[in-house]
Amino acid sequence: MSALSPIAATLHVALGGAIGAVLRYQLGRGMTAWLGPQTVMSFPWATLAANVIGSLAMGLLFGWMAKQGPTDGEQMRLLLGVGVLGGFTTFSAFSLEMMMLIERGEPMTALSYALVSILAGLTALYIGLIIMRLAA
């Protein structure tokens, strides 16, 4: 396995990040169309969905990579893990929405959002790992 040059590694991350960002944007648009603007404005459903889906995908990716061994895993990690999933998941948006809920005087909604996000994300990642460990 040959190591990627710094430029090639950066291009892998950049390409993946662009793909992930577009997917995240489209998820937000789709959820707004599905749930309606009022629902999406009252609770950050799209961000929650992106983080849970991204966590599941990260579990699947790293579970798959662990099964494959050291065969060009660095390219996949950079393109998909750092790039696509880094651009798709939205921790910075999560942080902003948490602060907005707190500043709007909705600390219990903020707390429930944080707890659901963390627990659902960890659970989804674990499910992804289990699926890949059980796959033949």
Kinemage of the C-alpha trace (Angstrom):
@kinemage 1
@onewidth
@group {chain A} dominant
@subgroup {mainchain}
@vectorlist {calphas} color= white
{ca met a 1} P 0.000 0.000 0.000
{ca ser a 2} L 1.489 3.315 -1.044
{ca ala a 3} L 0.947 6.439 1.006
{ca leu a 4} L -0.924 9.294 -0.593
{ca ser a 5} L 0.938 12.510 -1.257
{ca pro a 6} L -0.310 15.482 0.778
{ca ile a 7} L -1.878 16.959 -2.369
{ca ala a 8} L -3.671 13.716 -3.282
{ca ala a 9} L -4.898 13.330 0.302
{ca thr a 10} L -6.201 16.902 0.284
{ca leu a 11} L -7.984 16.341 -3.032
{ca his a 12} L -9.651 13.208 -1.655
{ca val a 13} L -10.951 15.195 1.333
{ca ala a 14} L -12.016 18.146 -0.838
{ca leu a 15} L -13.923 15.989 -3.318
{ca gly a 16} L -15.604 14.033 -0.539
{ca gly a 17} L -16.413 17.220 1.361
{ca ala a 18} L -18.082 18.739 -1.694
{ca ile a 19} L -20.185 15.618 -2.180
{ca gly a 20} L -21.104 15.500 1.518
{ca ala a 21} L -22.073 19.167 1.596
{ca val a 22} L -24.363 18.770 -1.419
{ca leu a 23} L -25.955 15.680 0.145
{ca arg a 24} L -26.510 17.593 3.398
{ca tyr a 25} L -28.082 20.510 1.564
{ca gln a 26} L -30.410 18.202 -0.363
{ca leu a 27} L -31.377 16.377 2.839
{ca gly a 28} L -32.376 19.719 4.387
{ca arg a 29} L -34.427 20.648 1.329
{ca gly a 30} L -36.075 17.239 1.241
{ca met a 31} L -36.984 17.279 4.920
{ca thr a 32} L -38.412 20.789 4.618
{ca ala a 33} L -40.567 19.654 1.688
{ca trp a 34} L -41.614 16.507 3.568
{ca leu a 35} L -42.265 17.930 7.053
{ca gly a 36} L -43.057 21.508 6.129
{ca pro a 37} L -41.193 24.711 6.981
{ca gln a 38} L -43.024 25.243 10.289
{ca thr a 39} L -42.038 21.819 11.639
{ca val a 40} L -38.434 22.187 10.494
{ca met a 41} L -38.242 25.644 12.087
{ca ser a 42} L -39.581 24.390 15.446
{ca phe a 43} L -37.040 21.564 15.842
{ca pro a 44} L -33.799 20.905 13.924
{ca trp a 45} L -34.990 17.644 12.305
{ca ala a 46} L -32.692 17.867 9.276
{ca thr a 47} L -29.576 18.304 11.403
{ca leu a 48} L -30.611 15.449 13.653
{ca ala a 49} L -31.238 13.235 10.615
{ca ala a 50} L -27.883 14.158 9.052
{ca asn a 51} L -26.021 13.334 12.244
{ca val a 52} L -27.795 9.994 12.789
{ca ile a 53} L -27.491 8.940 9.140
{ca gly a 54} L -23.856 10.078 9.106
{ca ser a 55} L -23.127 8.138 12.282
{ca leu a 56} L -24.659 4.992 10.814
{ca ala a 57} L -22.655 5.464 7.621
{ca met a 58} L -19.463 6.023 9.651
{ca gly a 59} L -20.075 2.769 11.530
{ca leu a 60} L -20.651 0.918 8.267
{ca leu a 61} L -17.563 2.451 6.670
{ca phe a 62} L -15.185 1.749 9.525
{ca gly a 63} L -16.673 -1.699 10.133
{ca trp a 64} L -16.122 -2.490 6.458
{ca met a 65} L -12.588 -1.063 6.539
{ca ala a 66} L -11.724 -3.164 9.595
{ca lys a 67} L -12.866 -6.290 7.718
{ca gln a 68} L -10.903 -5.395 4.587
{ca gly a 69} L -7.615 -4.828 6.344
{ca pro a 70} L -4.932 -2.427 5.141
{ca thr a 71} L -5.862 -2.355 1.433
{ca asp a 72} L -5.985 1.290 0.355
{ca gly a 73} L -8.032 2.103 3.426
{ca glu a 74} L -6.454 5.532 3.715
{ca gln a 75} L -7.999 6.676 0.433
{ca met a 76} L -11.431 5.454 1.515
{ca arg a 77} L -11.038 6.985 4.978
{ca leu a 78} L -10.087 10.363 3.531
{ca leu a 79} L -12.667 10.424 0.736
{ca leu a 80} L -15.639 8.931 2.570
{ca gly a 81} L -14.934 9.306 6.304
{ca val a 82} L -13.251 12.704 6.456
{ca gly a 83} L -14.651 14.153 3.233
{ca val a 84} L -18.175 12.923 2.498
{ca leu a 85} L -19.257 12.262 6.076
{ca gly a 86} L -17.406 15.328 7.381
{ca gly a 87} L -19.251 17.474 4.850
{ca phe a 88} L -22.557 15.697 5.468
{ca thr a 89} L -22.728 15.625 9.251
{ca thr a 90} L -23.351 18.897 10.915
{ca phe a 91} L -21.893 19.308 14.355
{ca ser a 92} L -21.343 23.024 13.847
{ca ala a 93} L -24.990 23.415 12.847
{ca phe a 94} L -25.936 21.277 15.852
{ca ser a 95} L -24.026 23.638 18.142
{ca leu a 96} L -25.636 26.719 16.613
{ca glu a 97} L -29.130 25.248 16.880
{ca met a 98} L -28.506 24.253 20.489
{ca met a 99} L -27.513 27.822 21.329
{ca met a 100} L -30.536 29.215 19.481
{ca leu a 101} L -32.873 26.956 21.465
{ca ile a 102} L -31.216 28.043 24.718
{ca glu a 103} L -31.367 31.730 23.762
{ca arg a 104} L -35.055 31.356 22.823
{ca gly a 105} L -35.680 30.210 26.376
{ca glu a 106} L -36.196 26.548 25.485
{ca pro a 107} L -33.545 24.804 27.593
{ca met a 108} L -35.528 21.552 27.901
{ca thr a 109} L -35.934 21.322 24.127
{ca ala a 110} L -32.206 21.993 23.780
{ca leu a 111} L -31.397 19.295 26.327
{ca ser a 112} L -33.701 16.762 24.678
{ca tyr a 113} L -32.204 17.576 21.272
{ca ala a 114} L -28.679 17.074 22.622
{ca leu a 115} L -29.546 13.793 24.322
{ca val a 116} L -31.422 12.375 21.334
{ca ser a 117} L -28.660 13.472 18.953
{ca ile a 118} L -25.892 11.862 20.984
{ca leu a 119} L -27.754 8.669 21.872
{ca ala a 120} L -29.196 8.150 18.389
{ca gly a 121} L -25.848 8.921 16.762
{ca leu a 122} L -23.934 6.503 18.976
{ca thr a 123} L -26.619 3.844 18.534
{ca ala a 124} L -26.608 4.252 14.740
{ca leu a 125} L -22.806 4.019 14.614
{ca tyr a 126} L -22.892 0.870 16.759
{ca ile a 127} L -25.577 -0.675 14.545
{ca gly a 128} L -23.404 0.036 11.509
{ca leu a 129} L -20.447 -1.684 13.148
{ca ile a 130} L -22.573 -4.684 14.127
{ca ile a 131} L -23.986 -5.009 10.604
{ca met a 132} L -20.500 -5.028 9.112
{ca arg a 133} L -19.200 -7.473 11.727
{ca leu a 134} L -22.049 -9.873 10.988
{ca ala a 135} L -21.747 -9.561 7.207
{ca ala a 136} L -20.007 -12.506 5.642
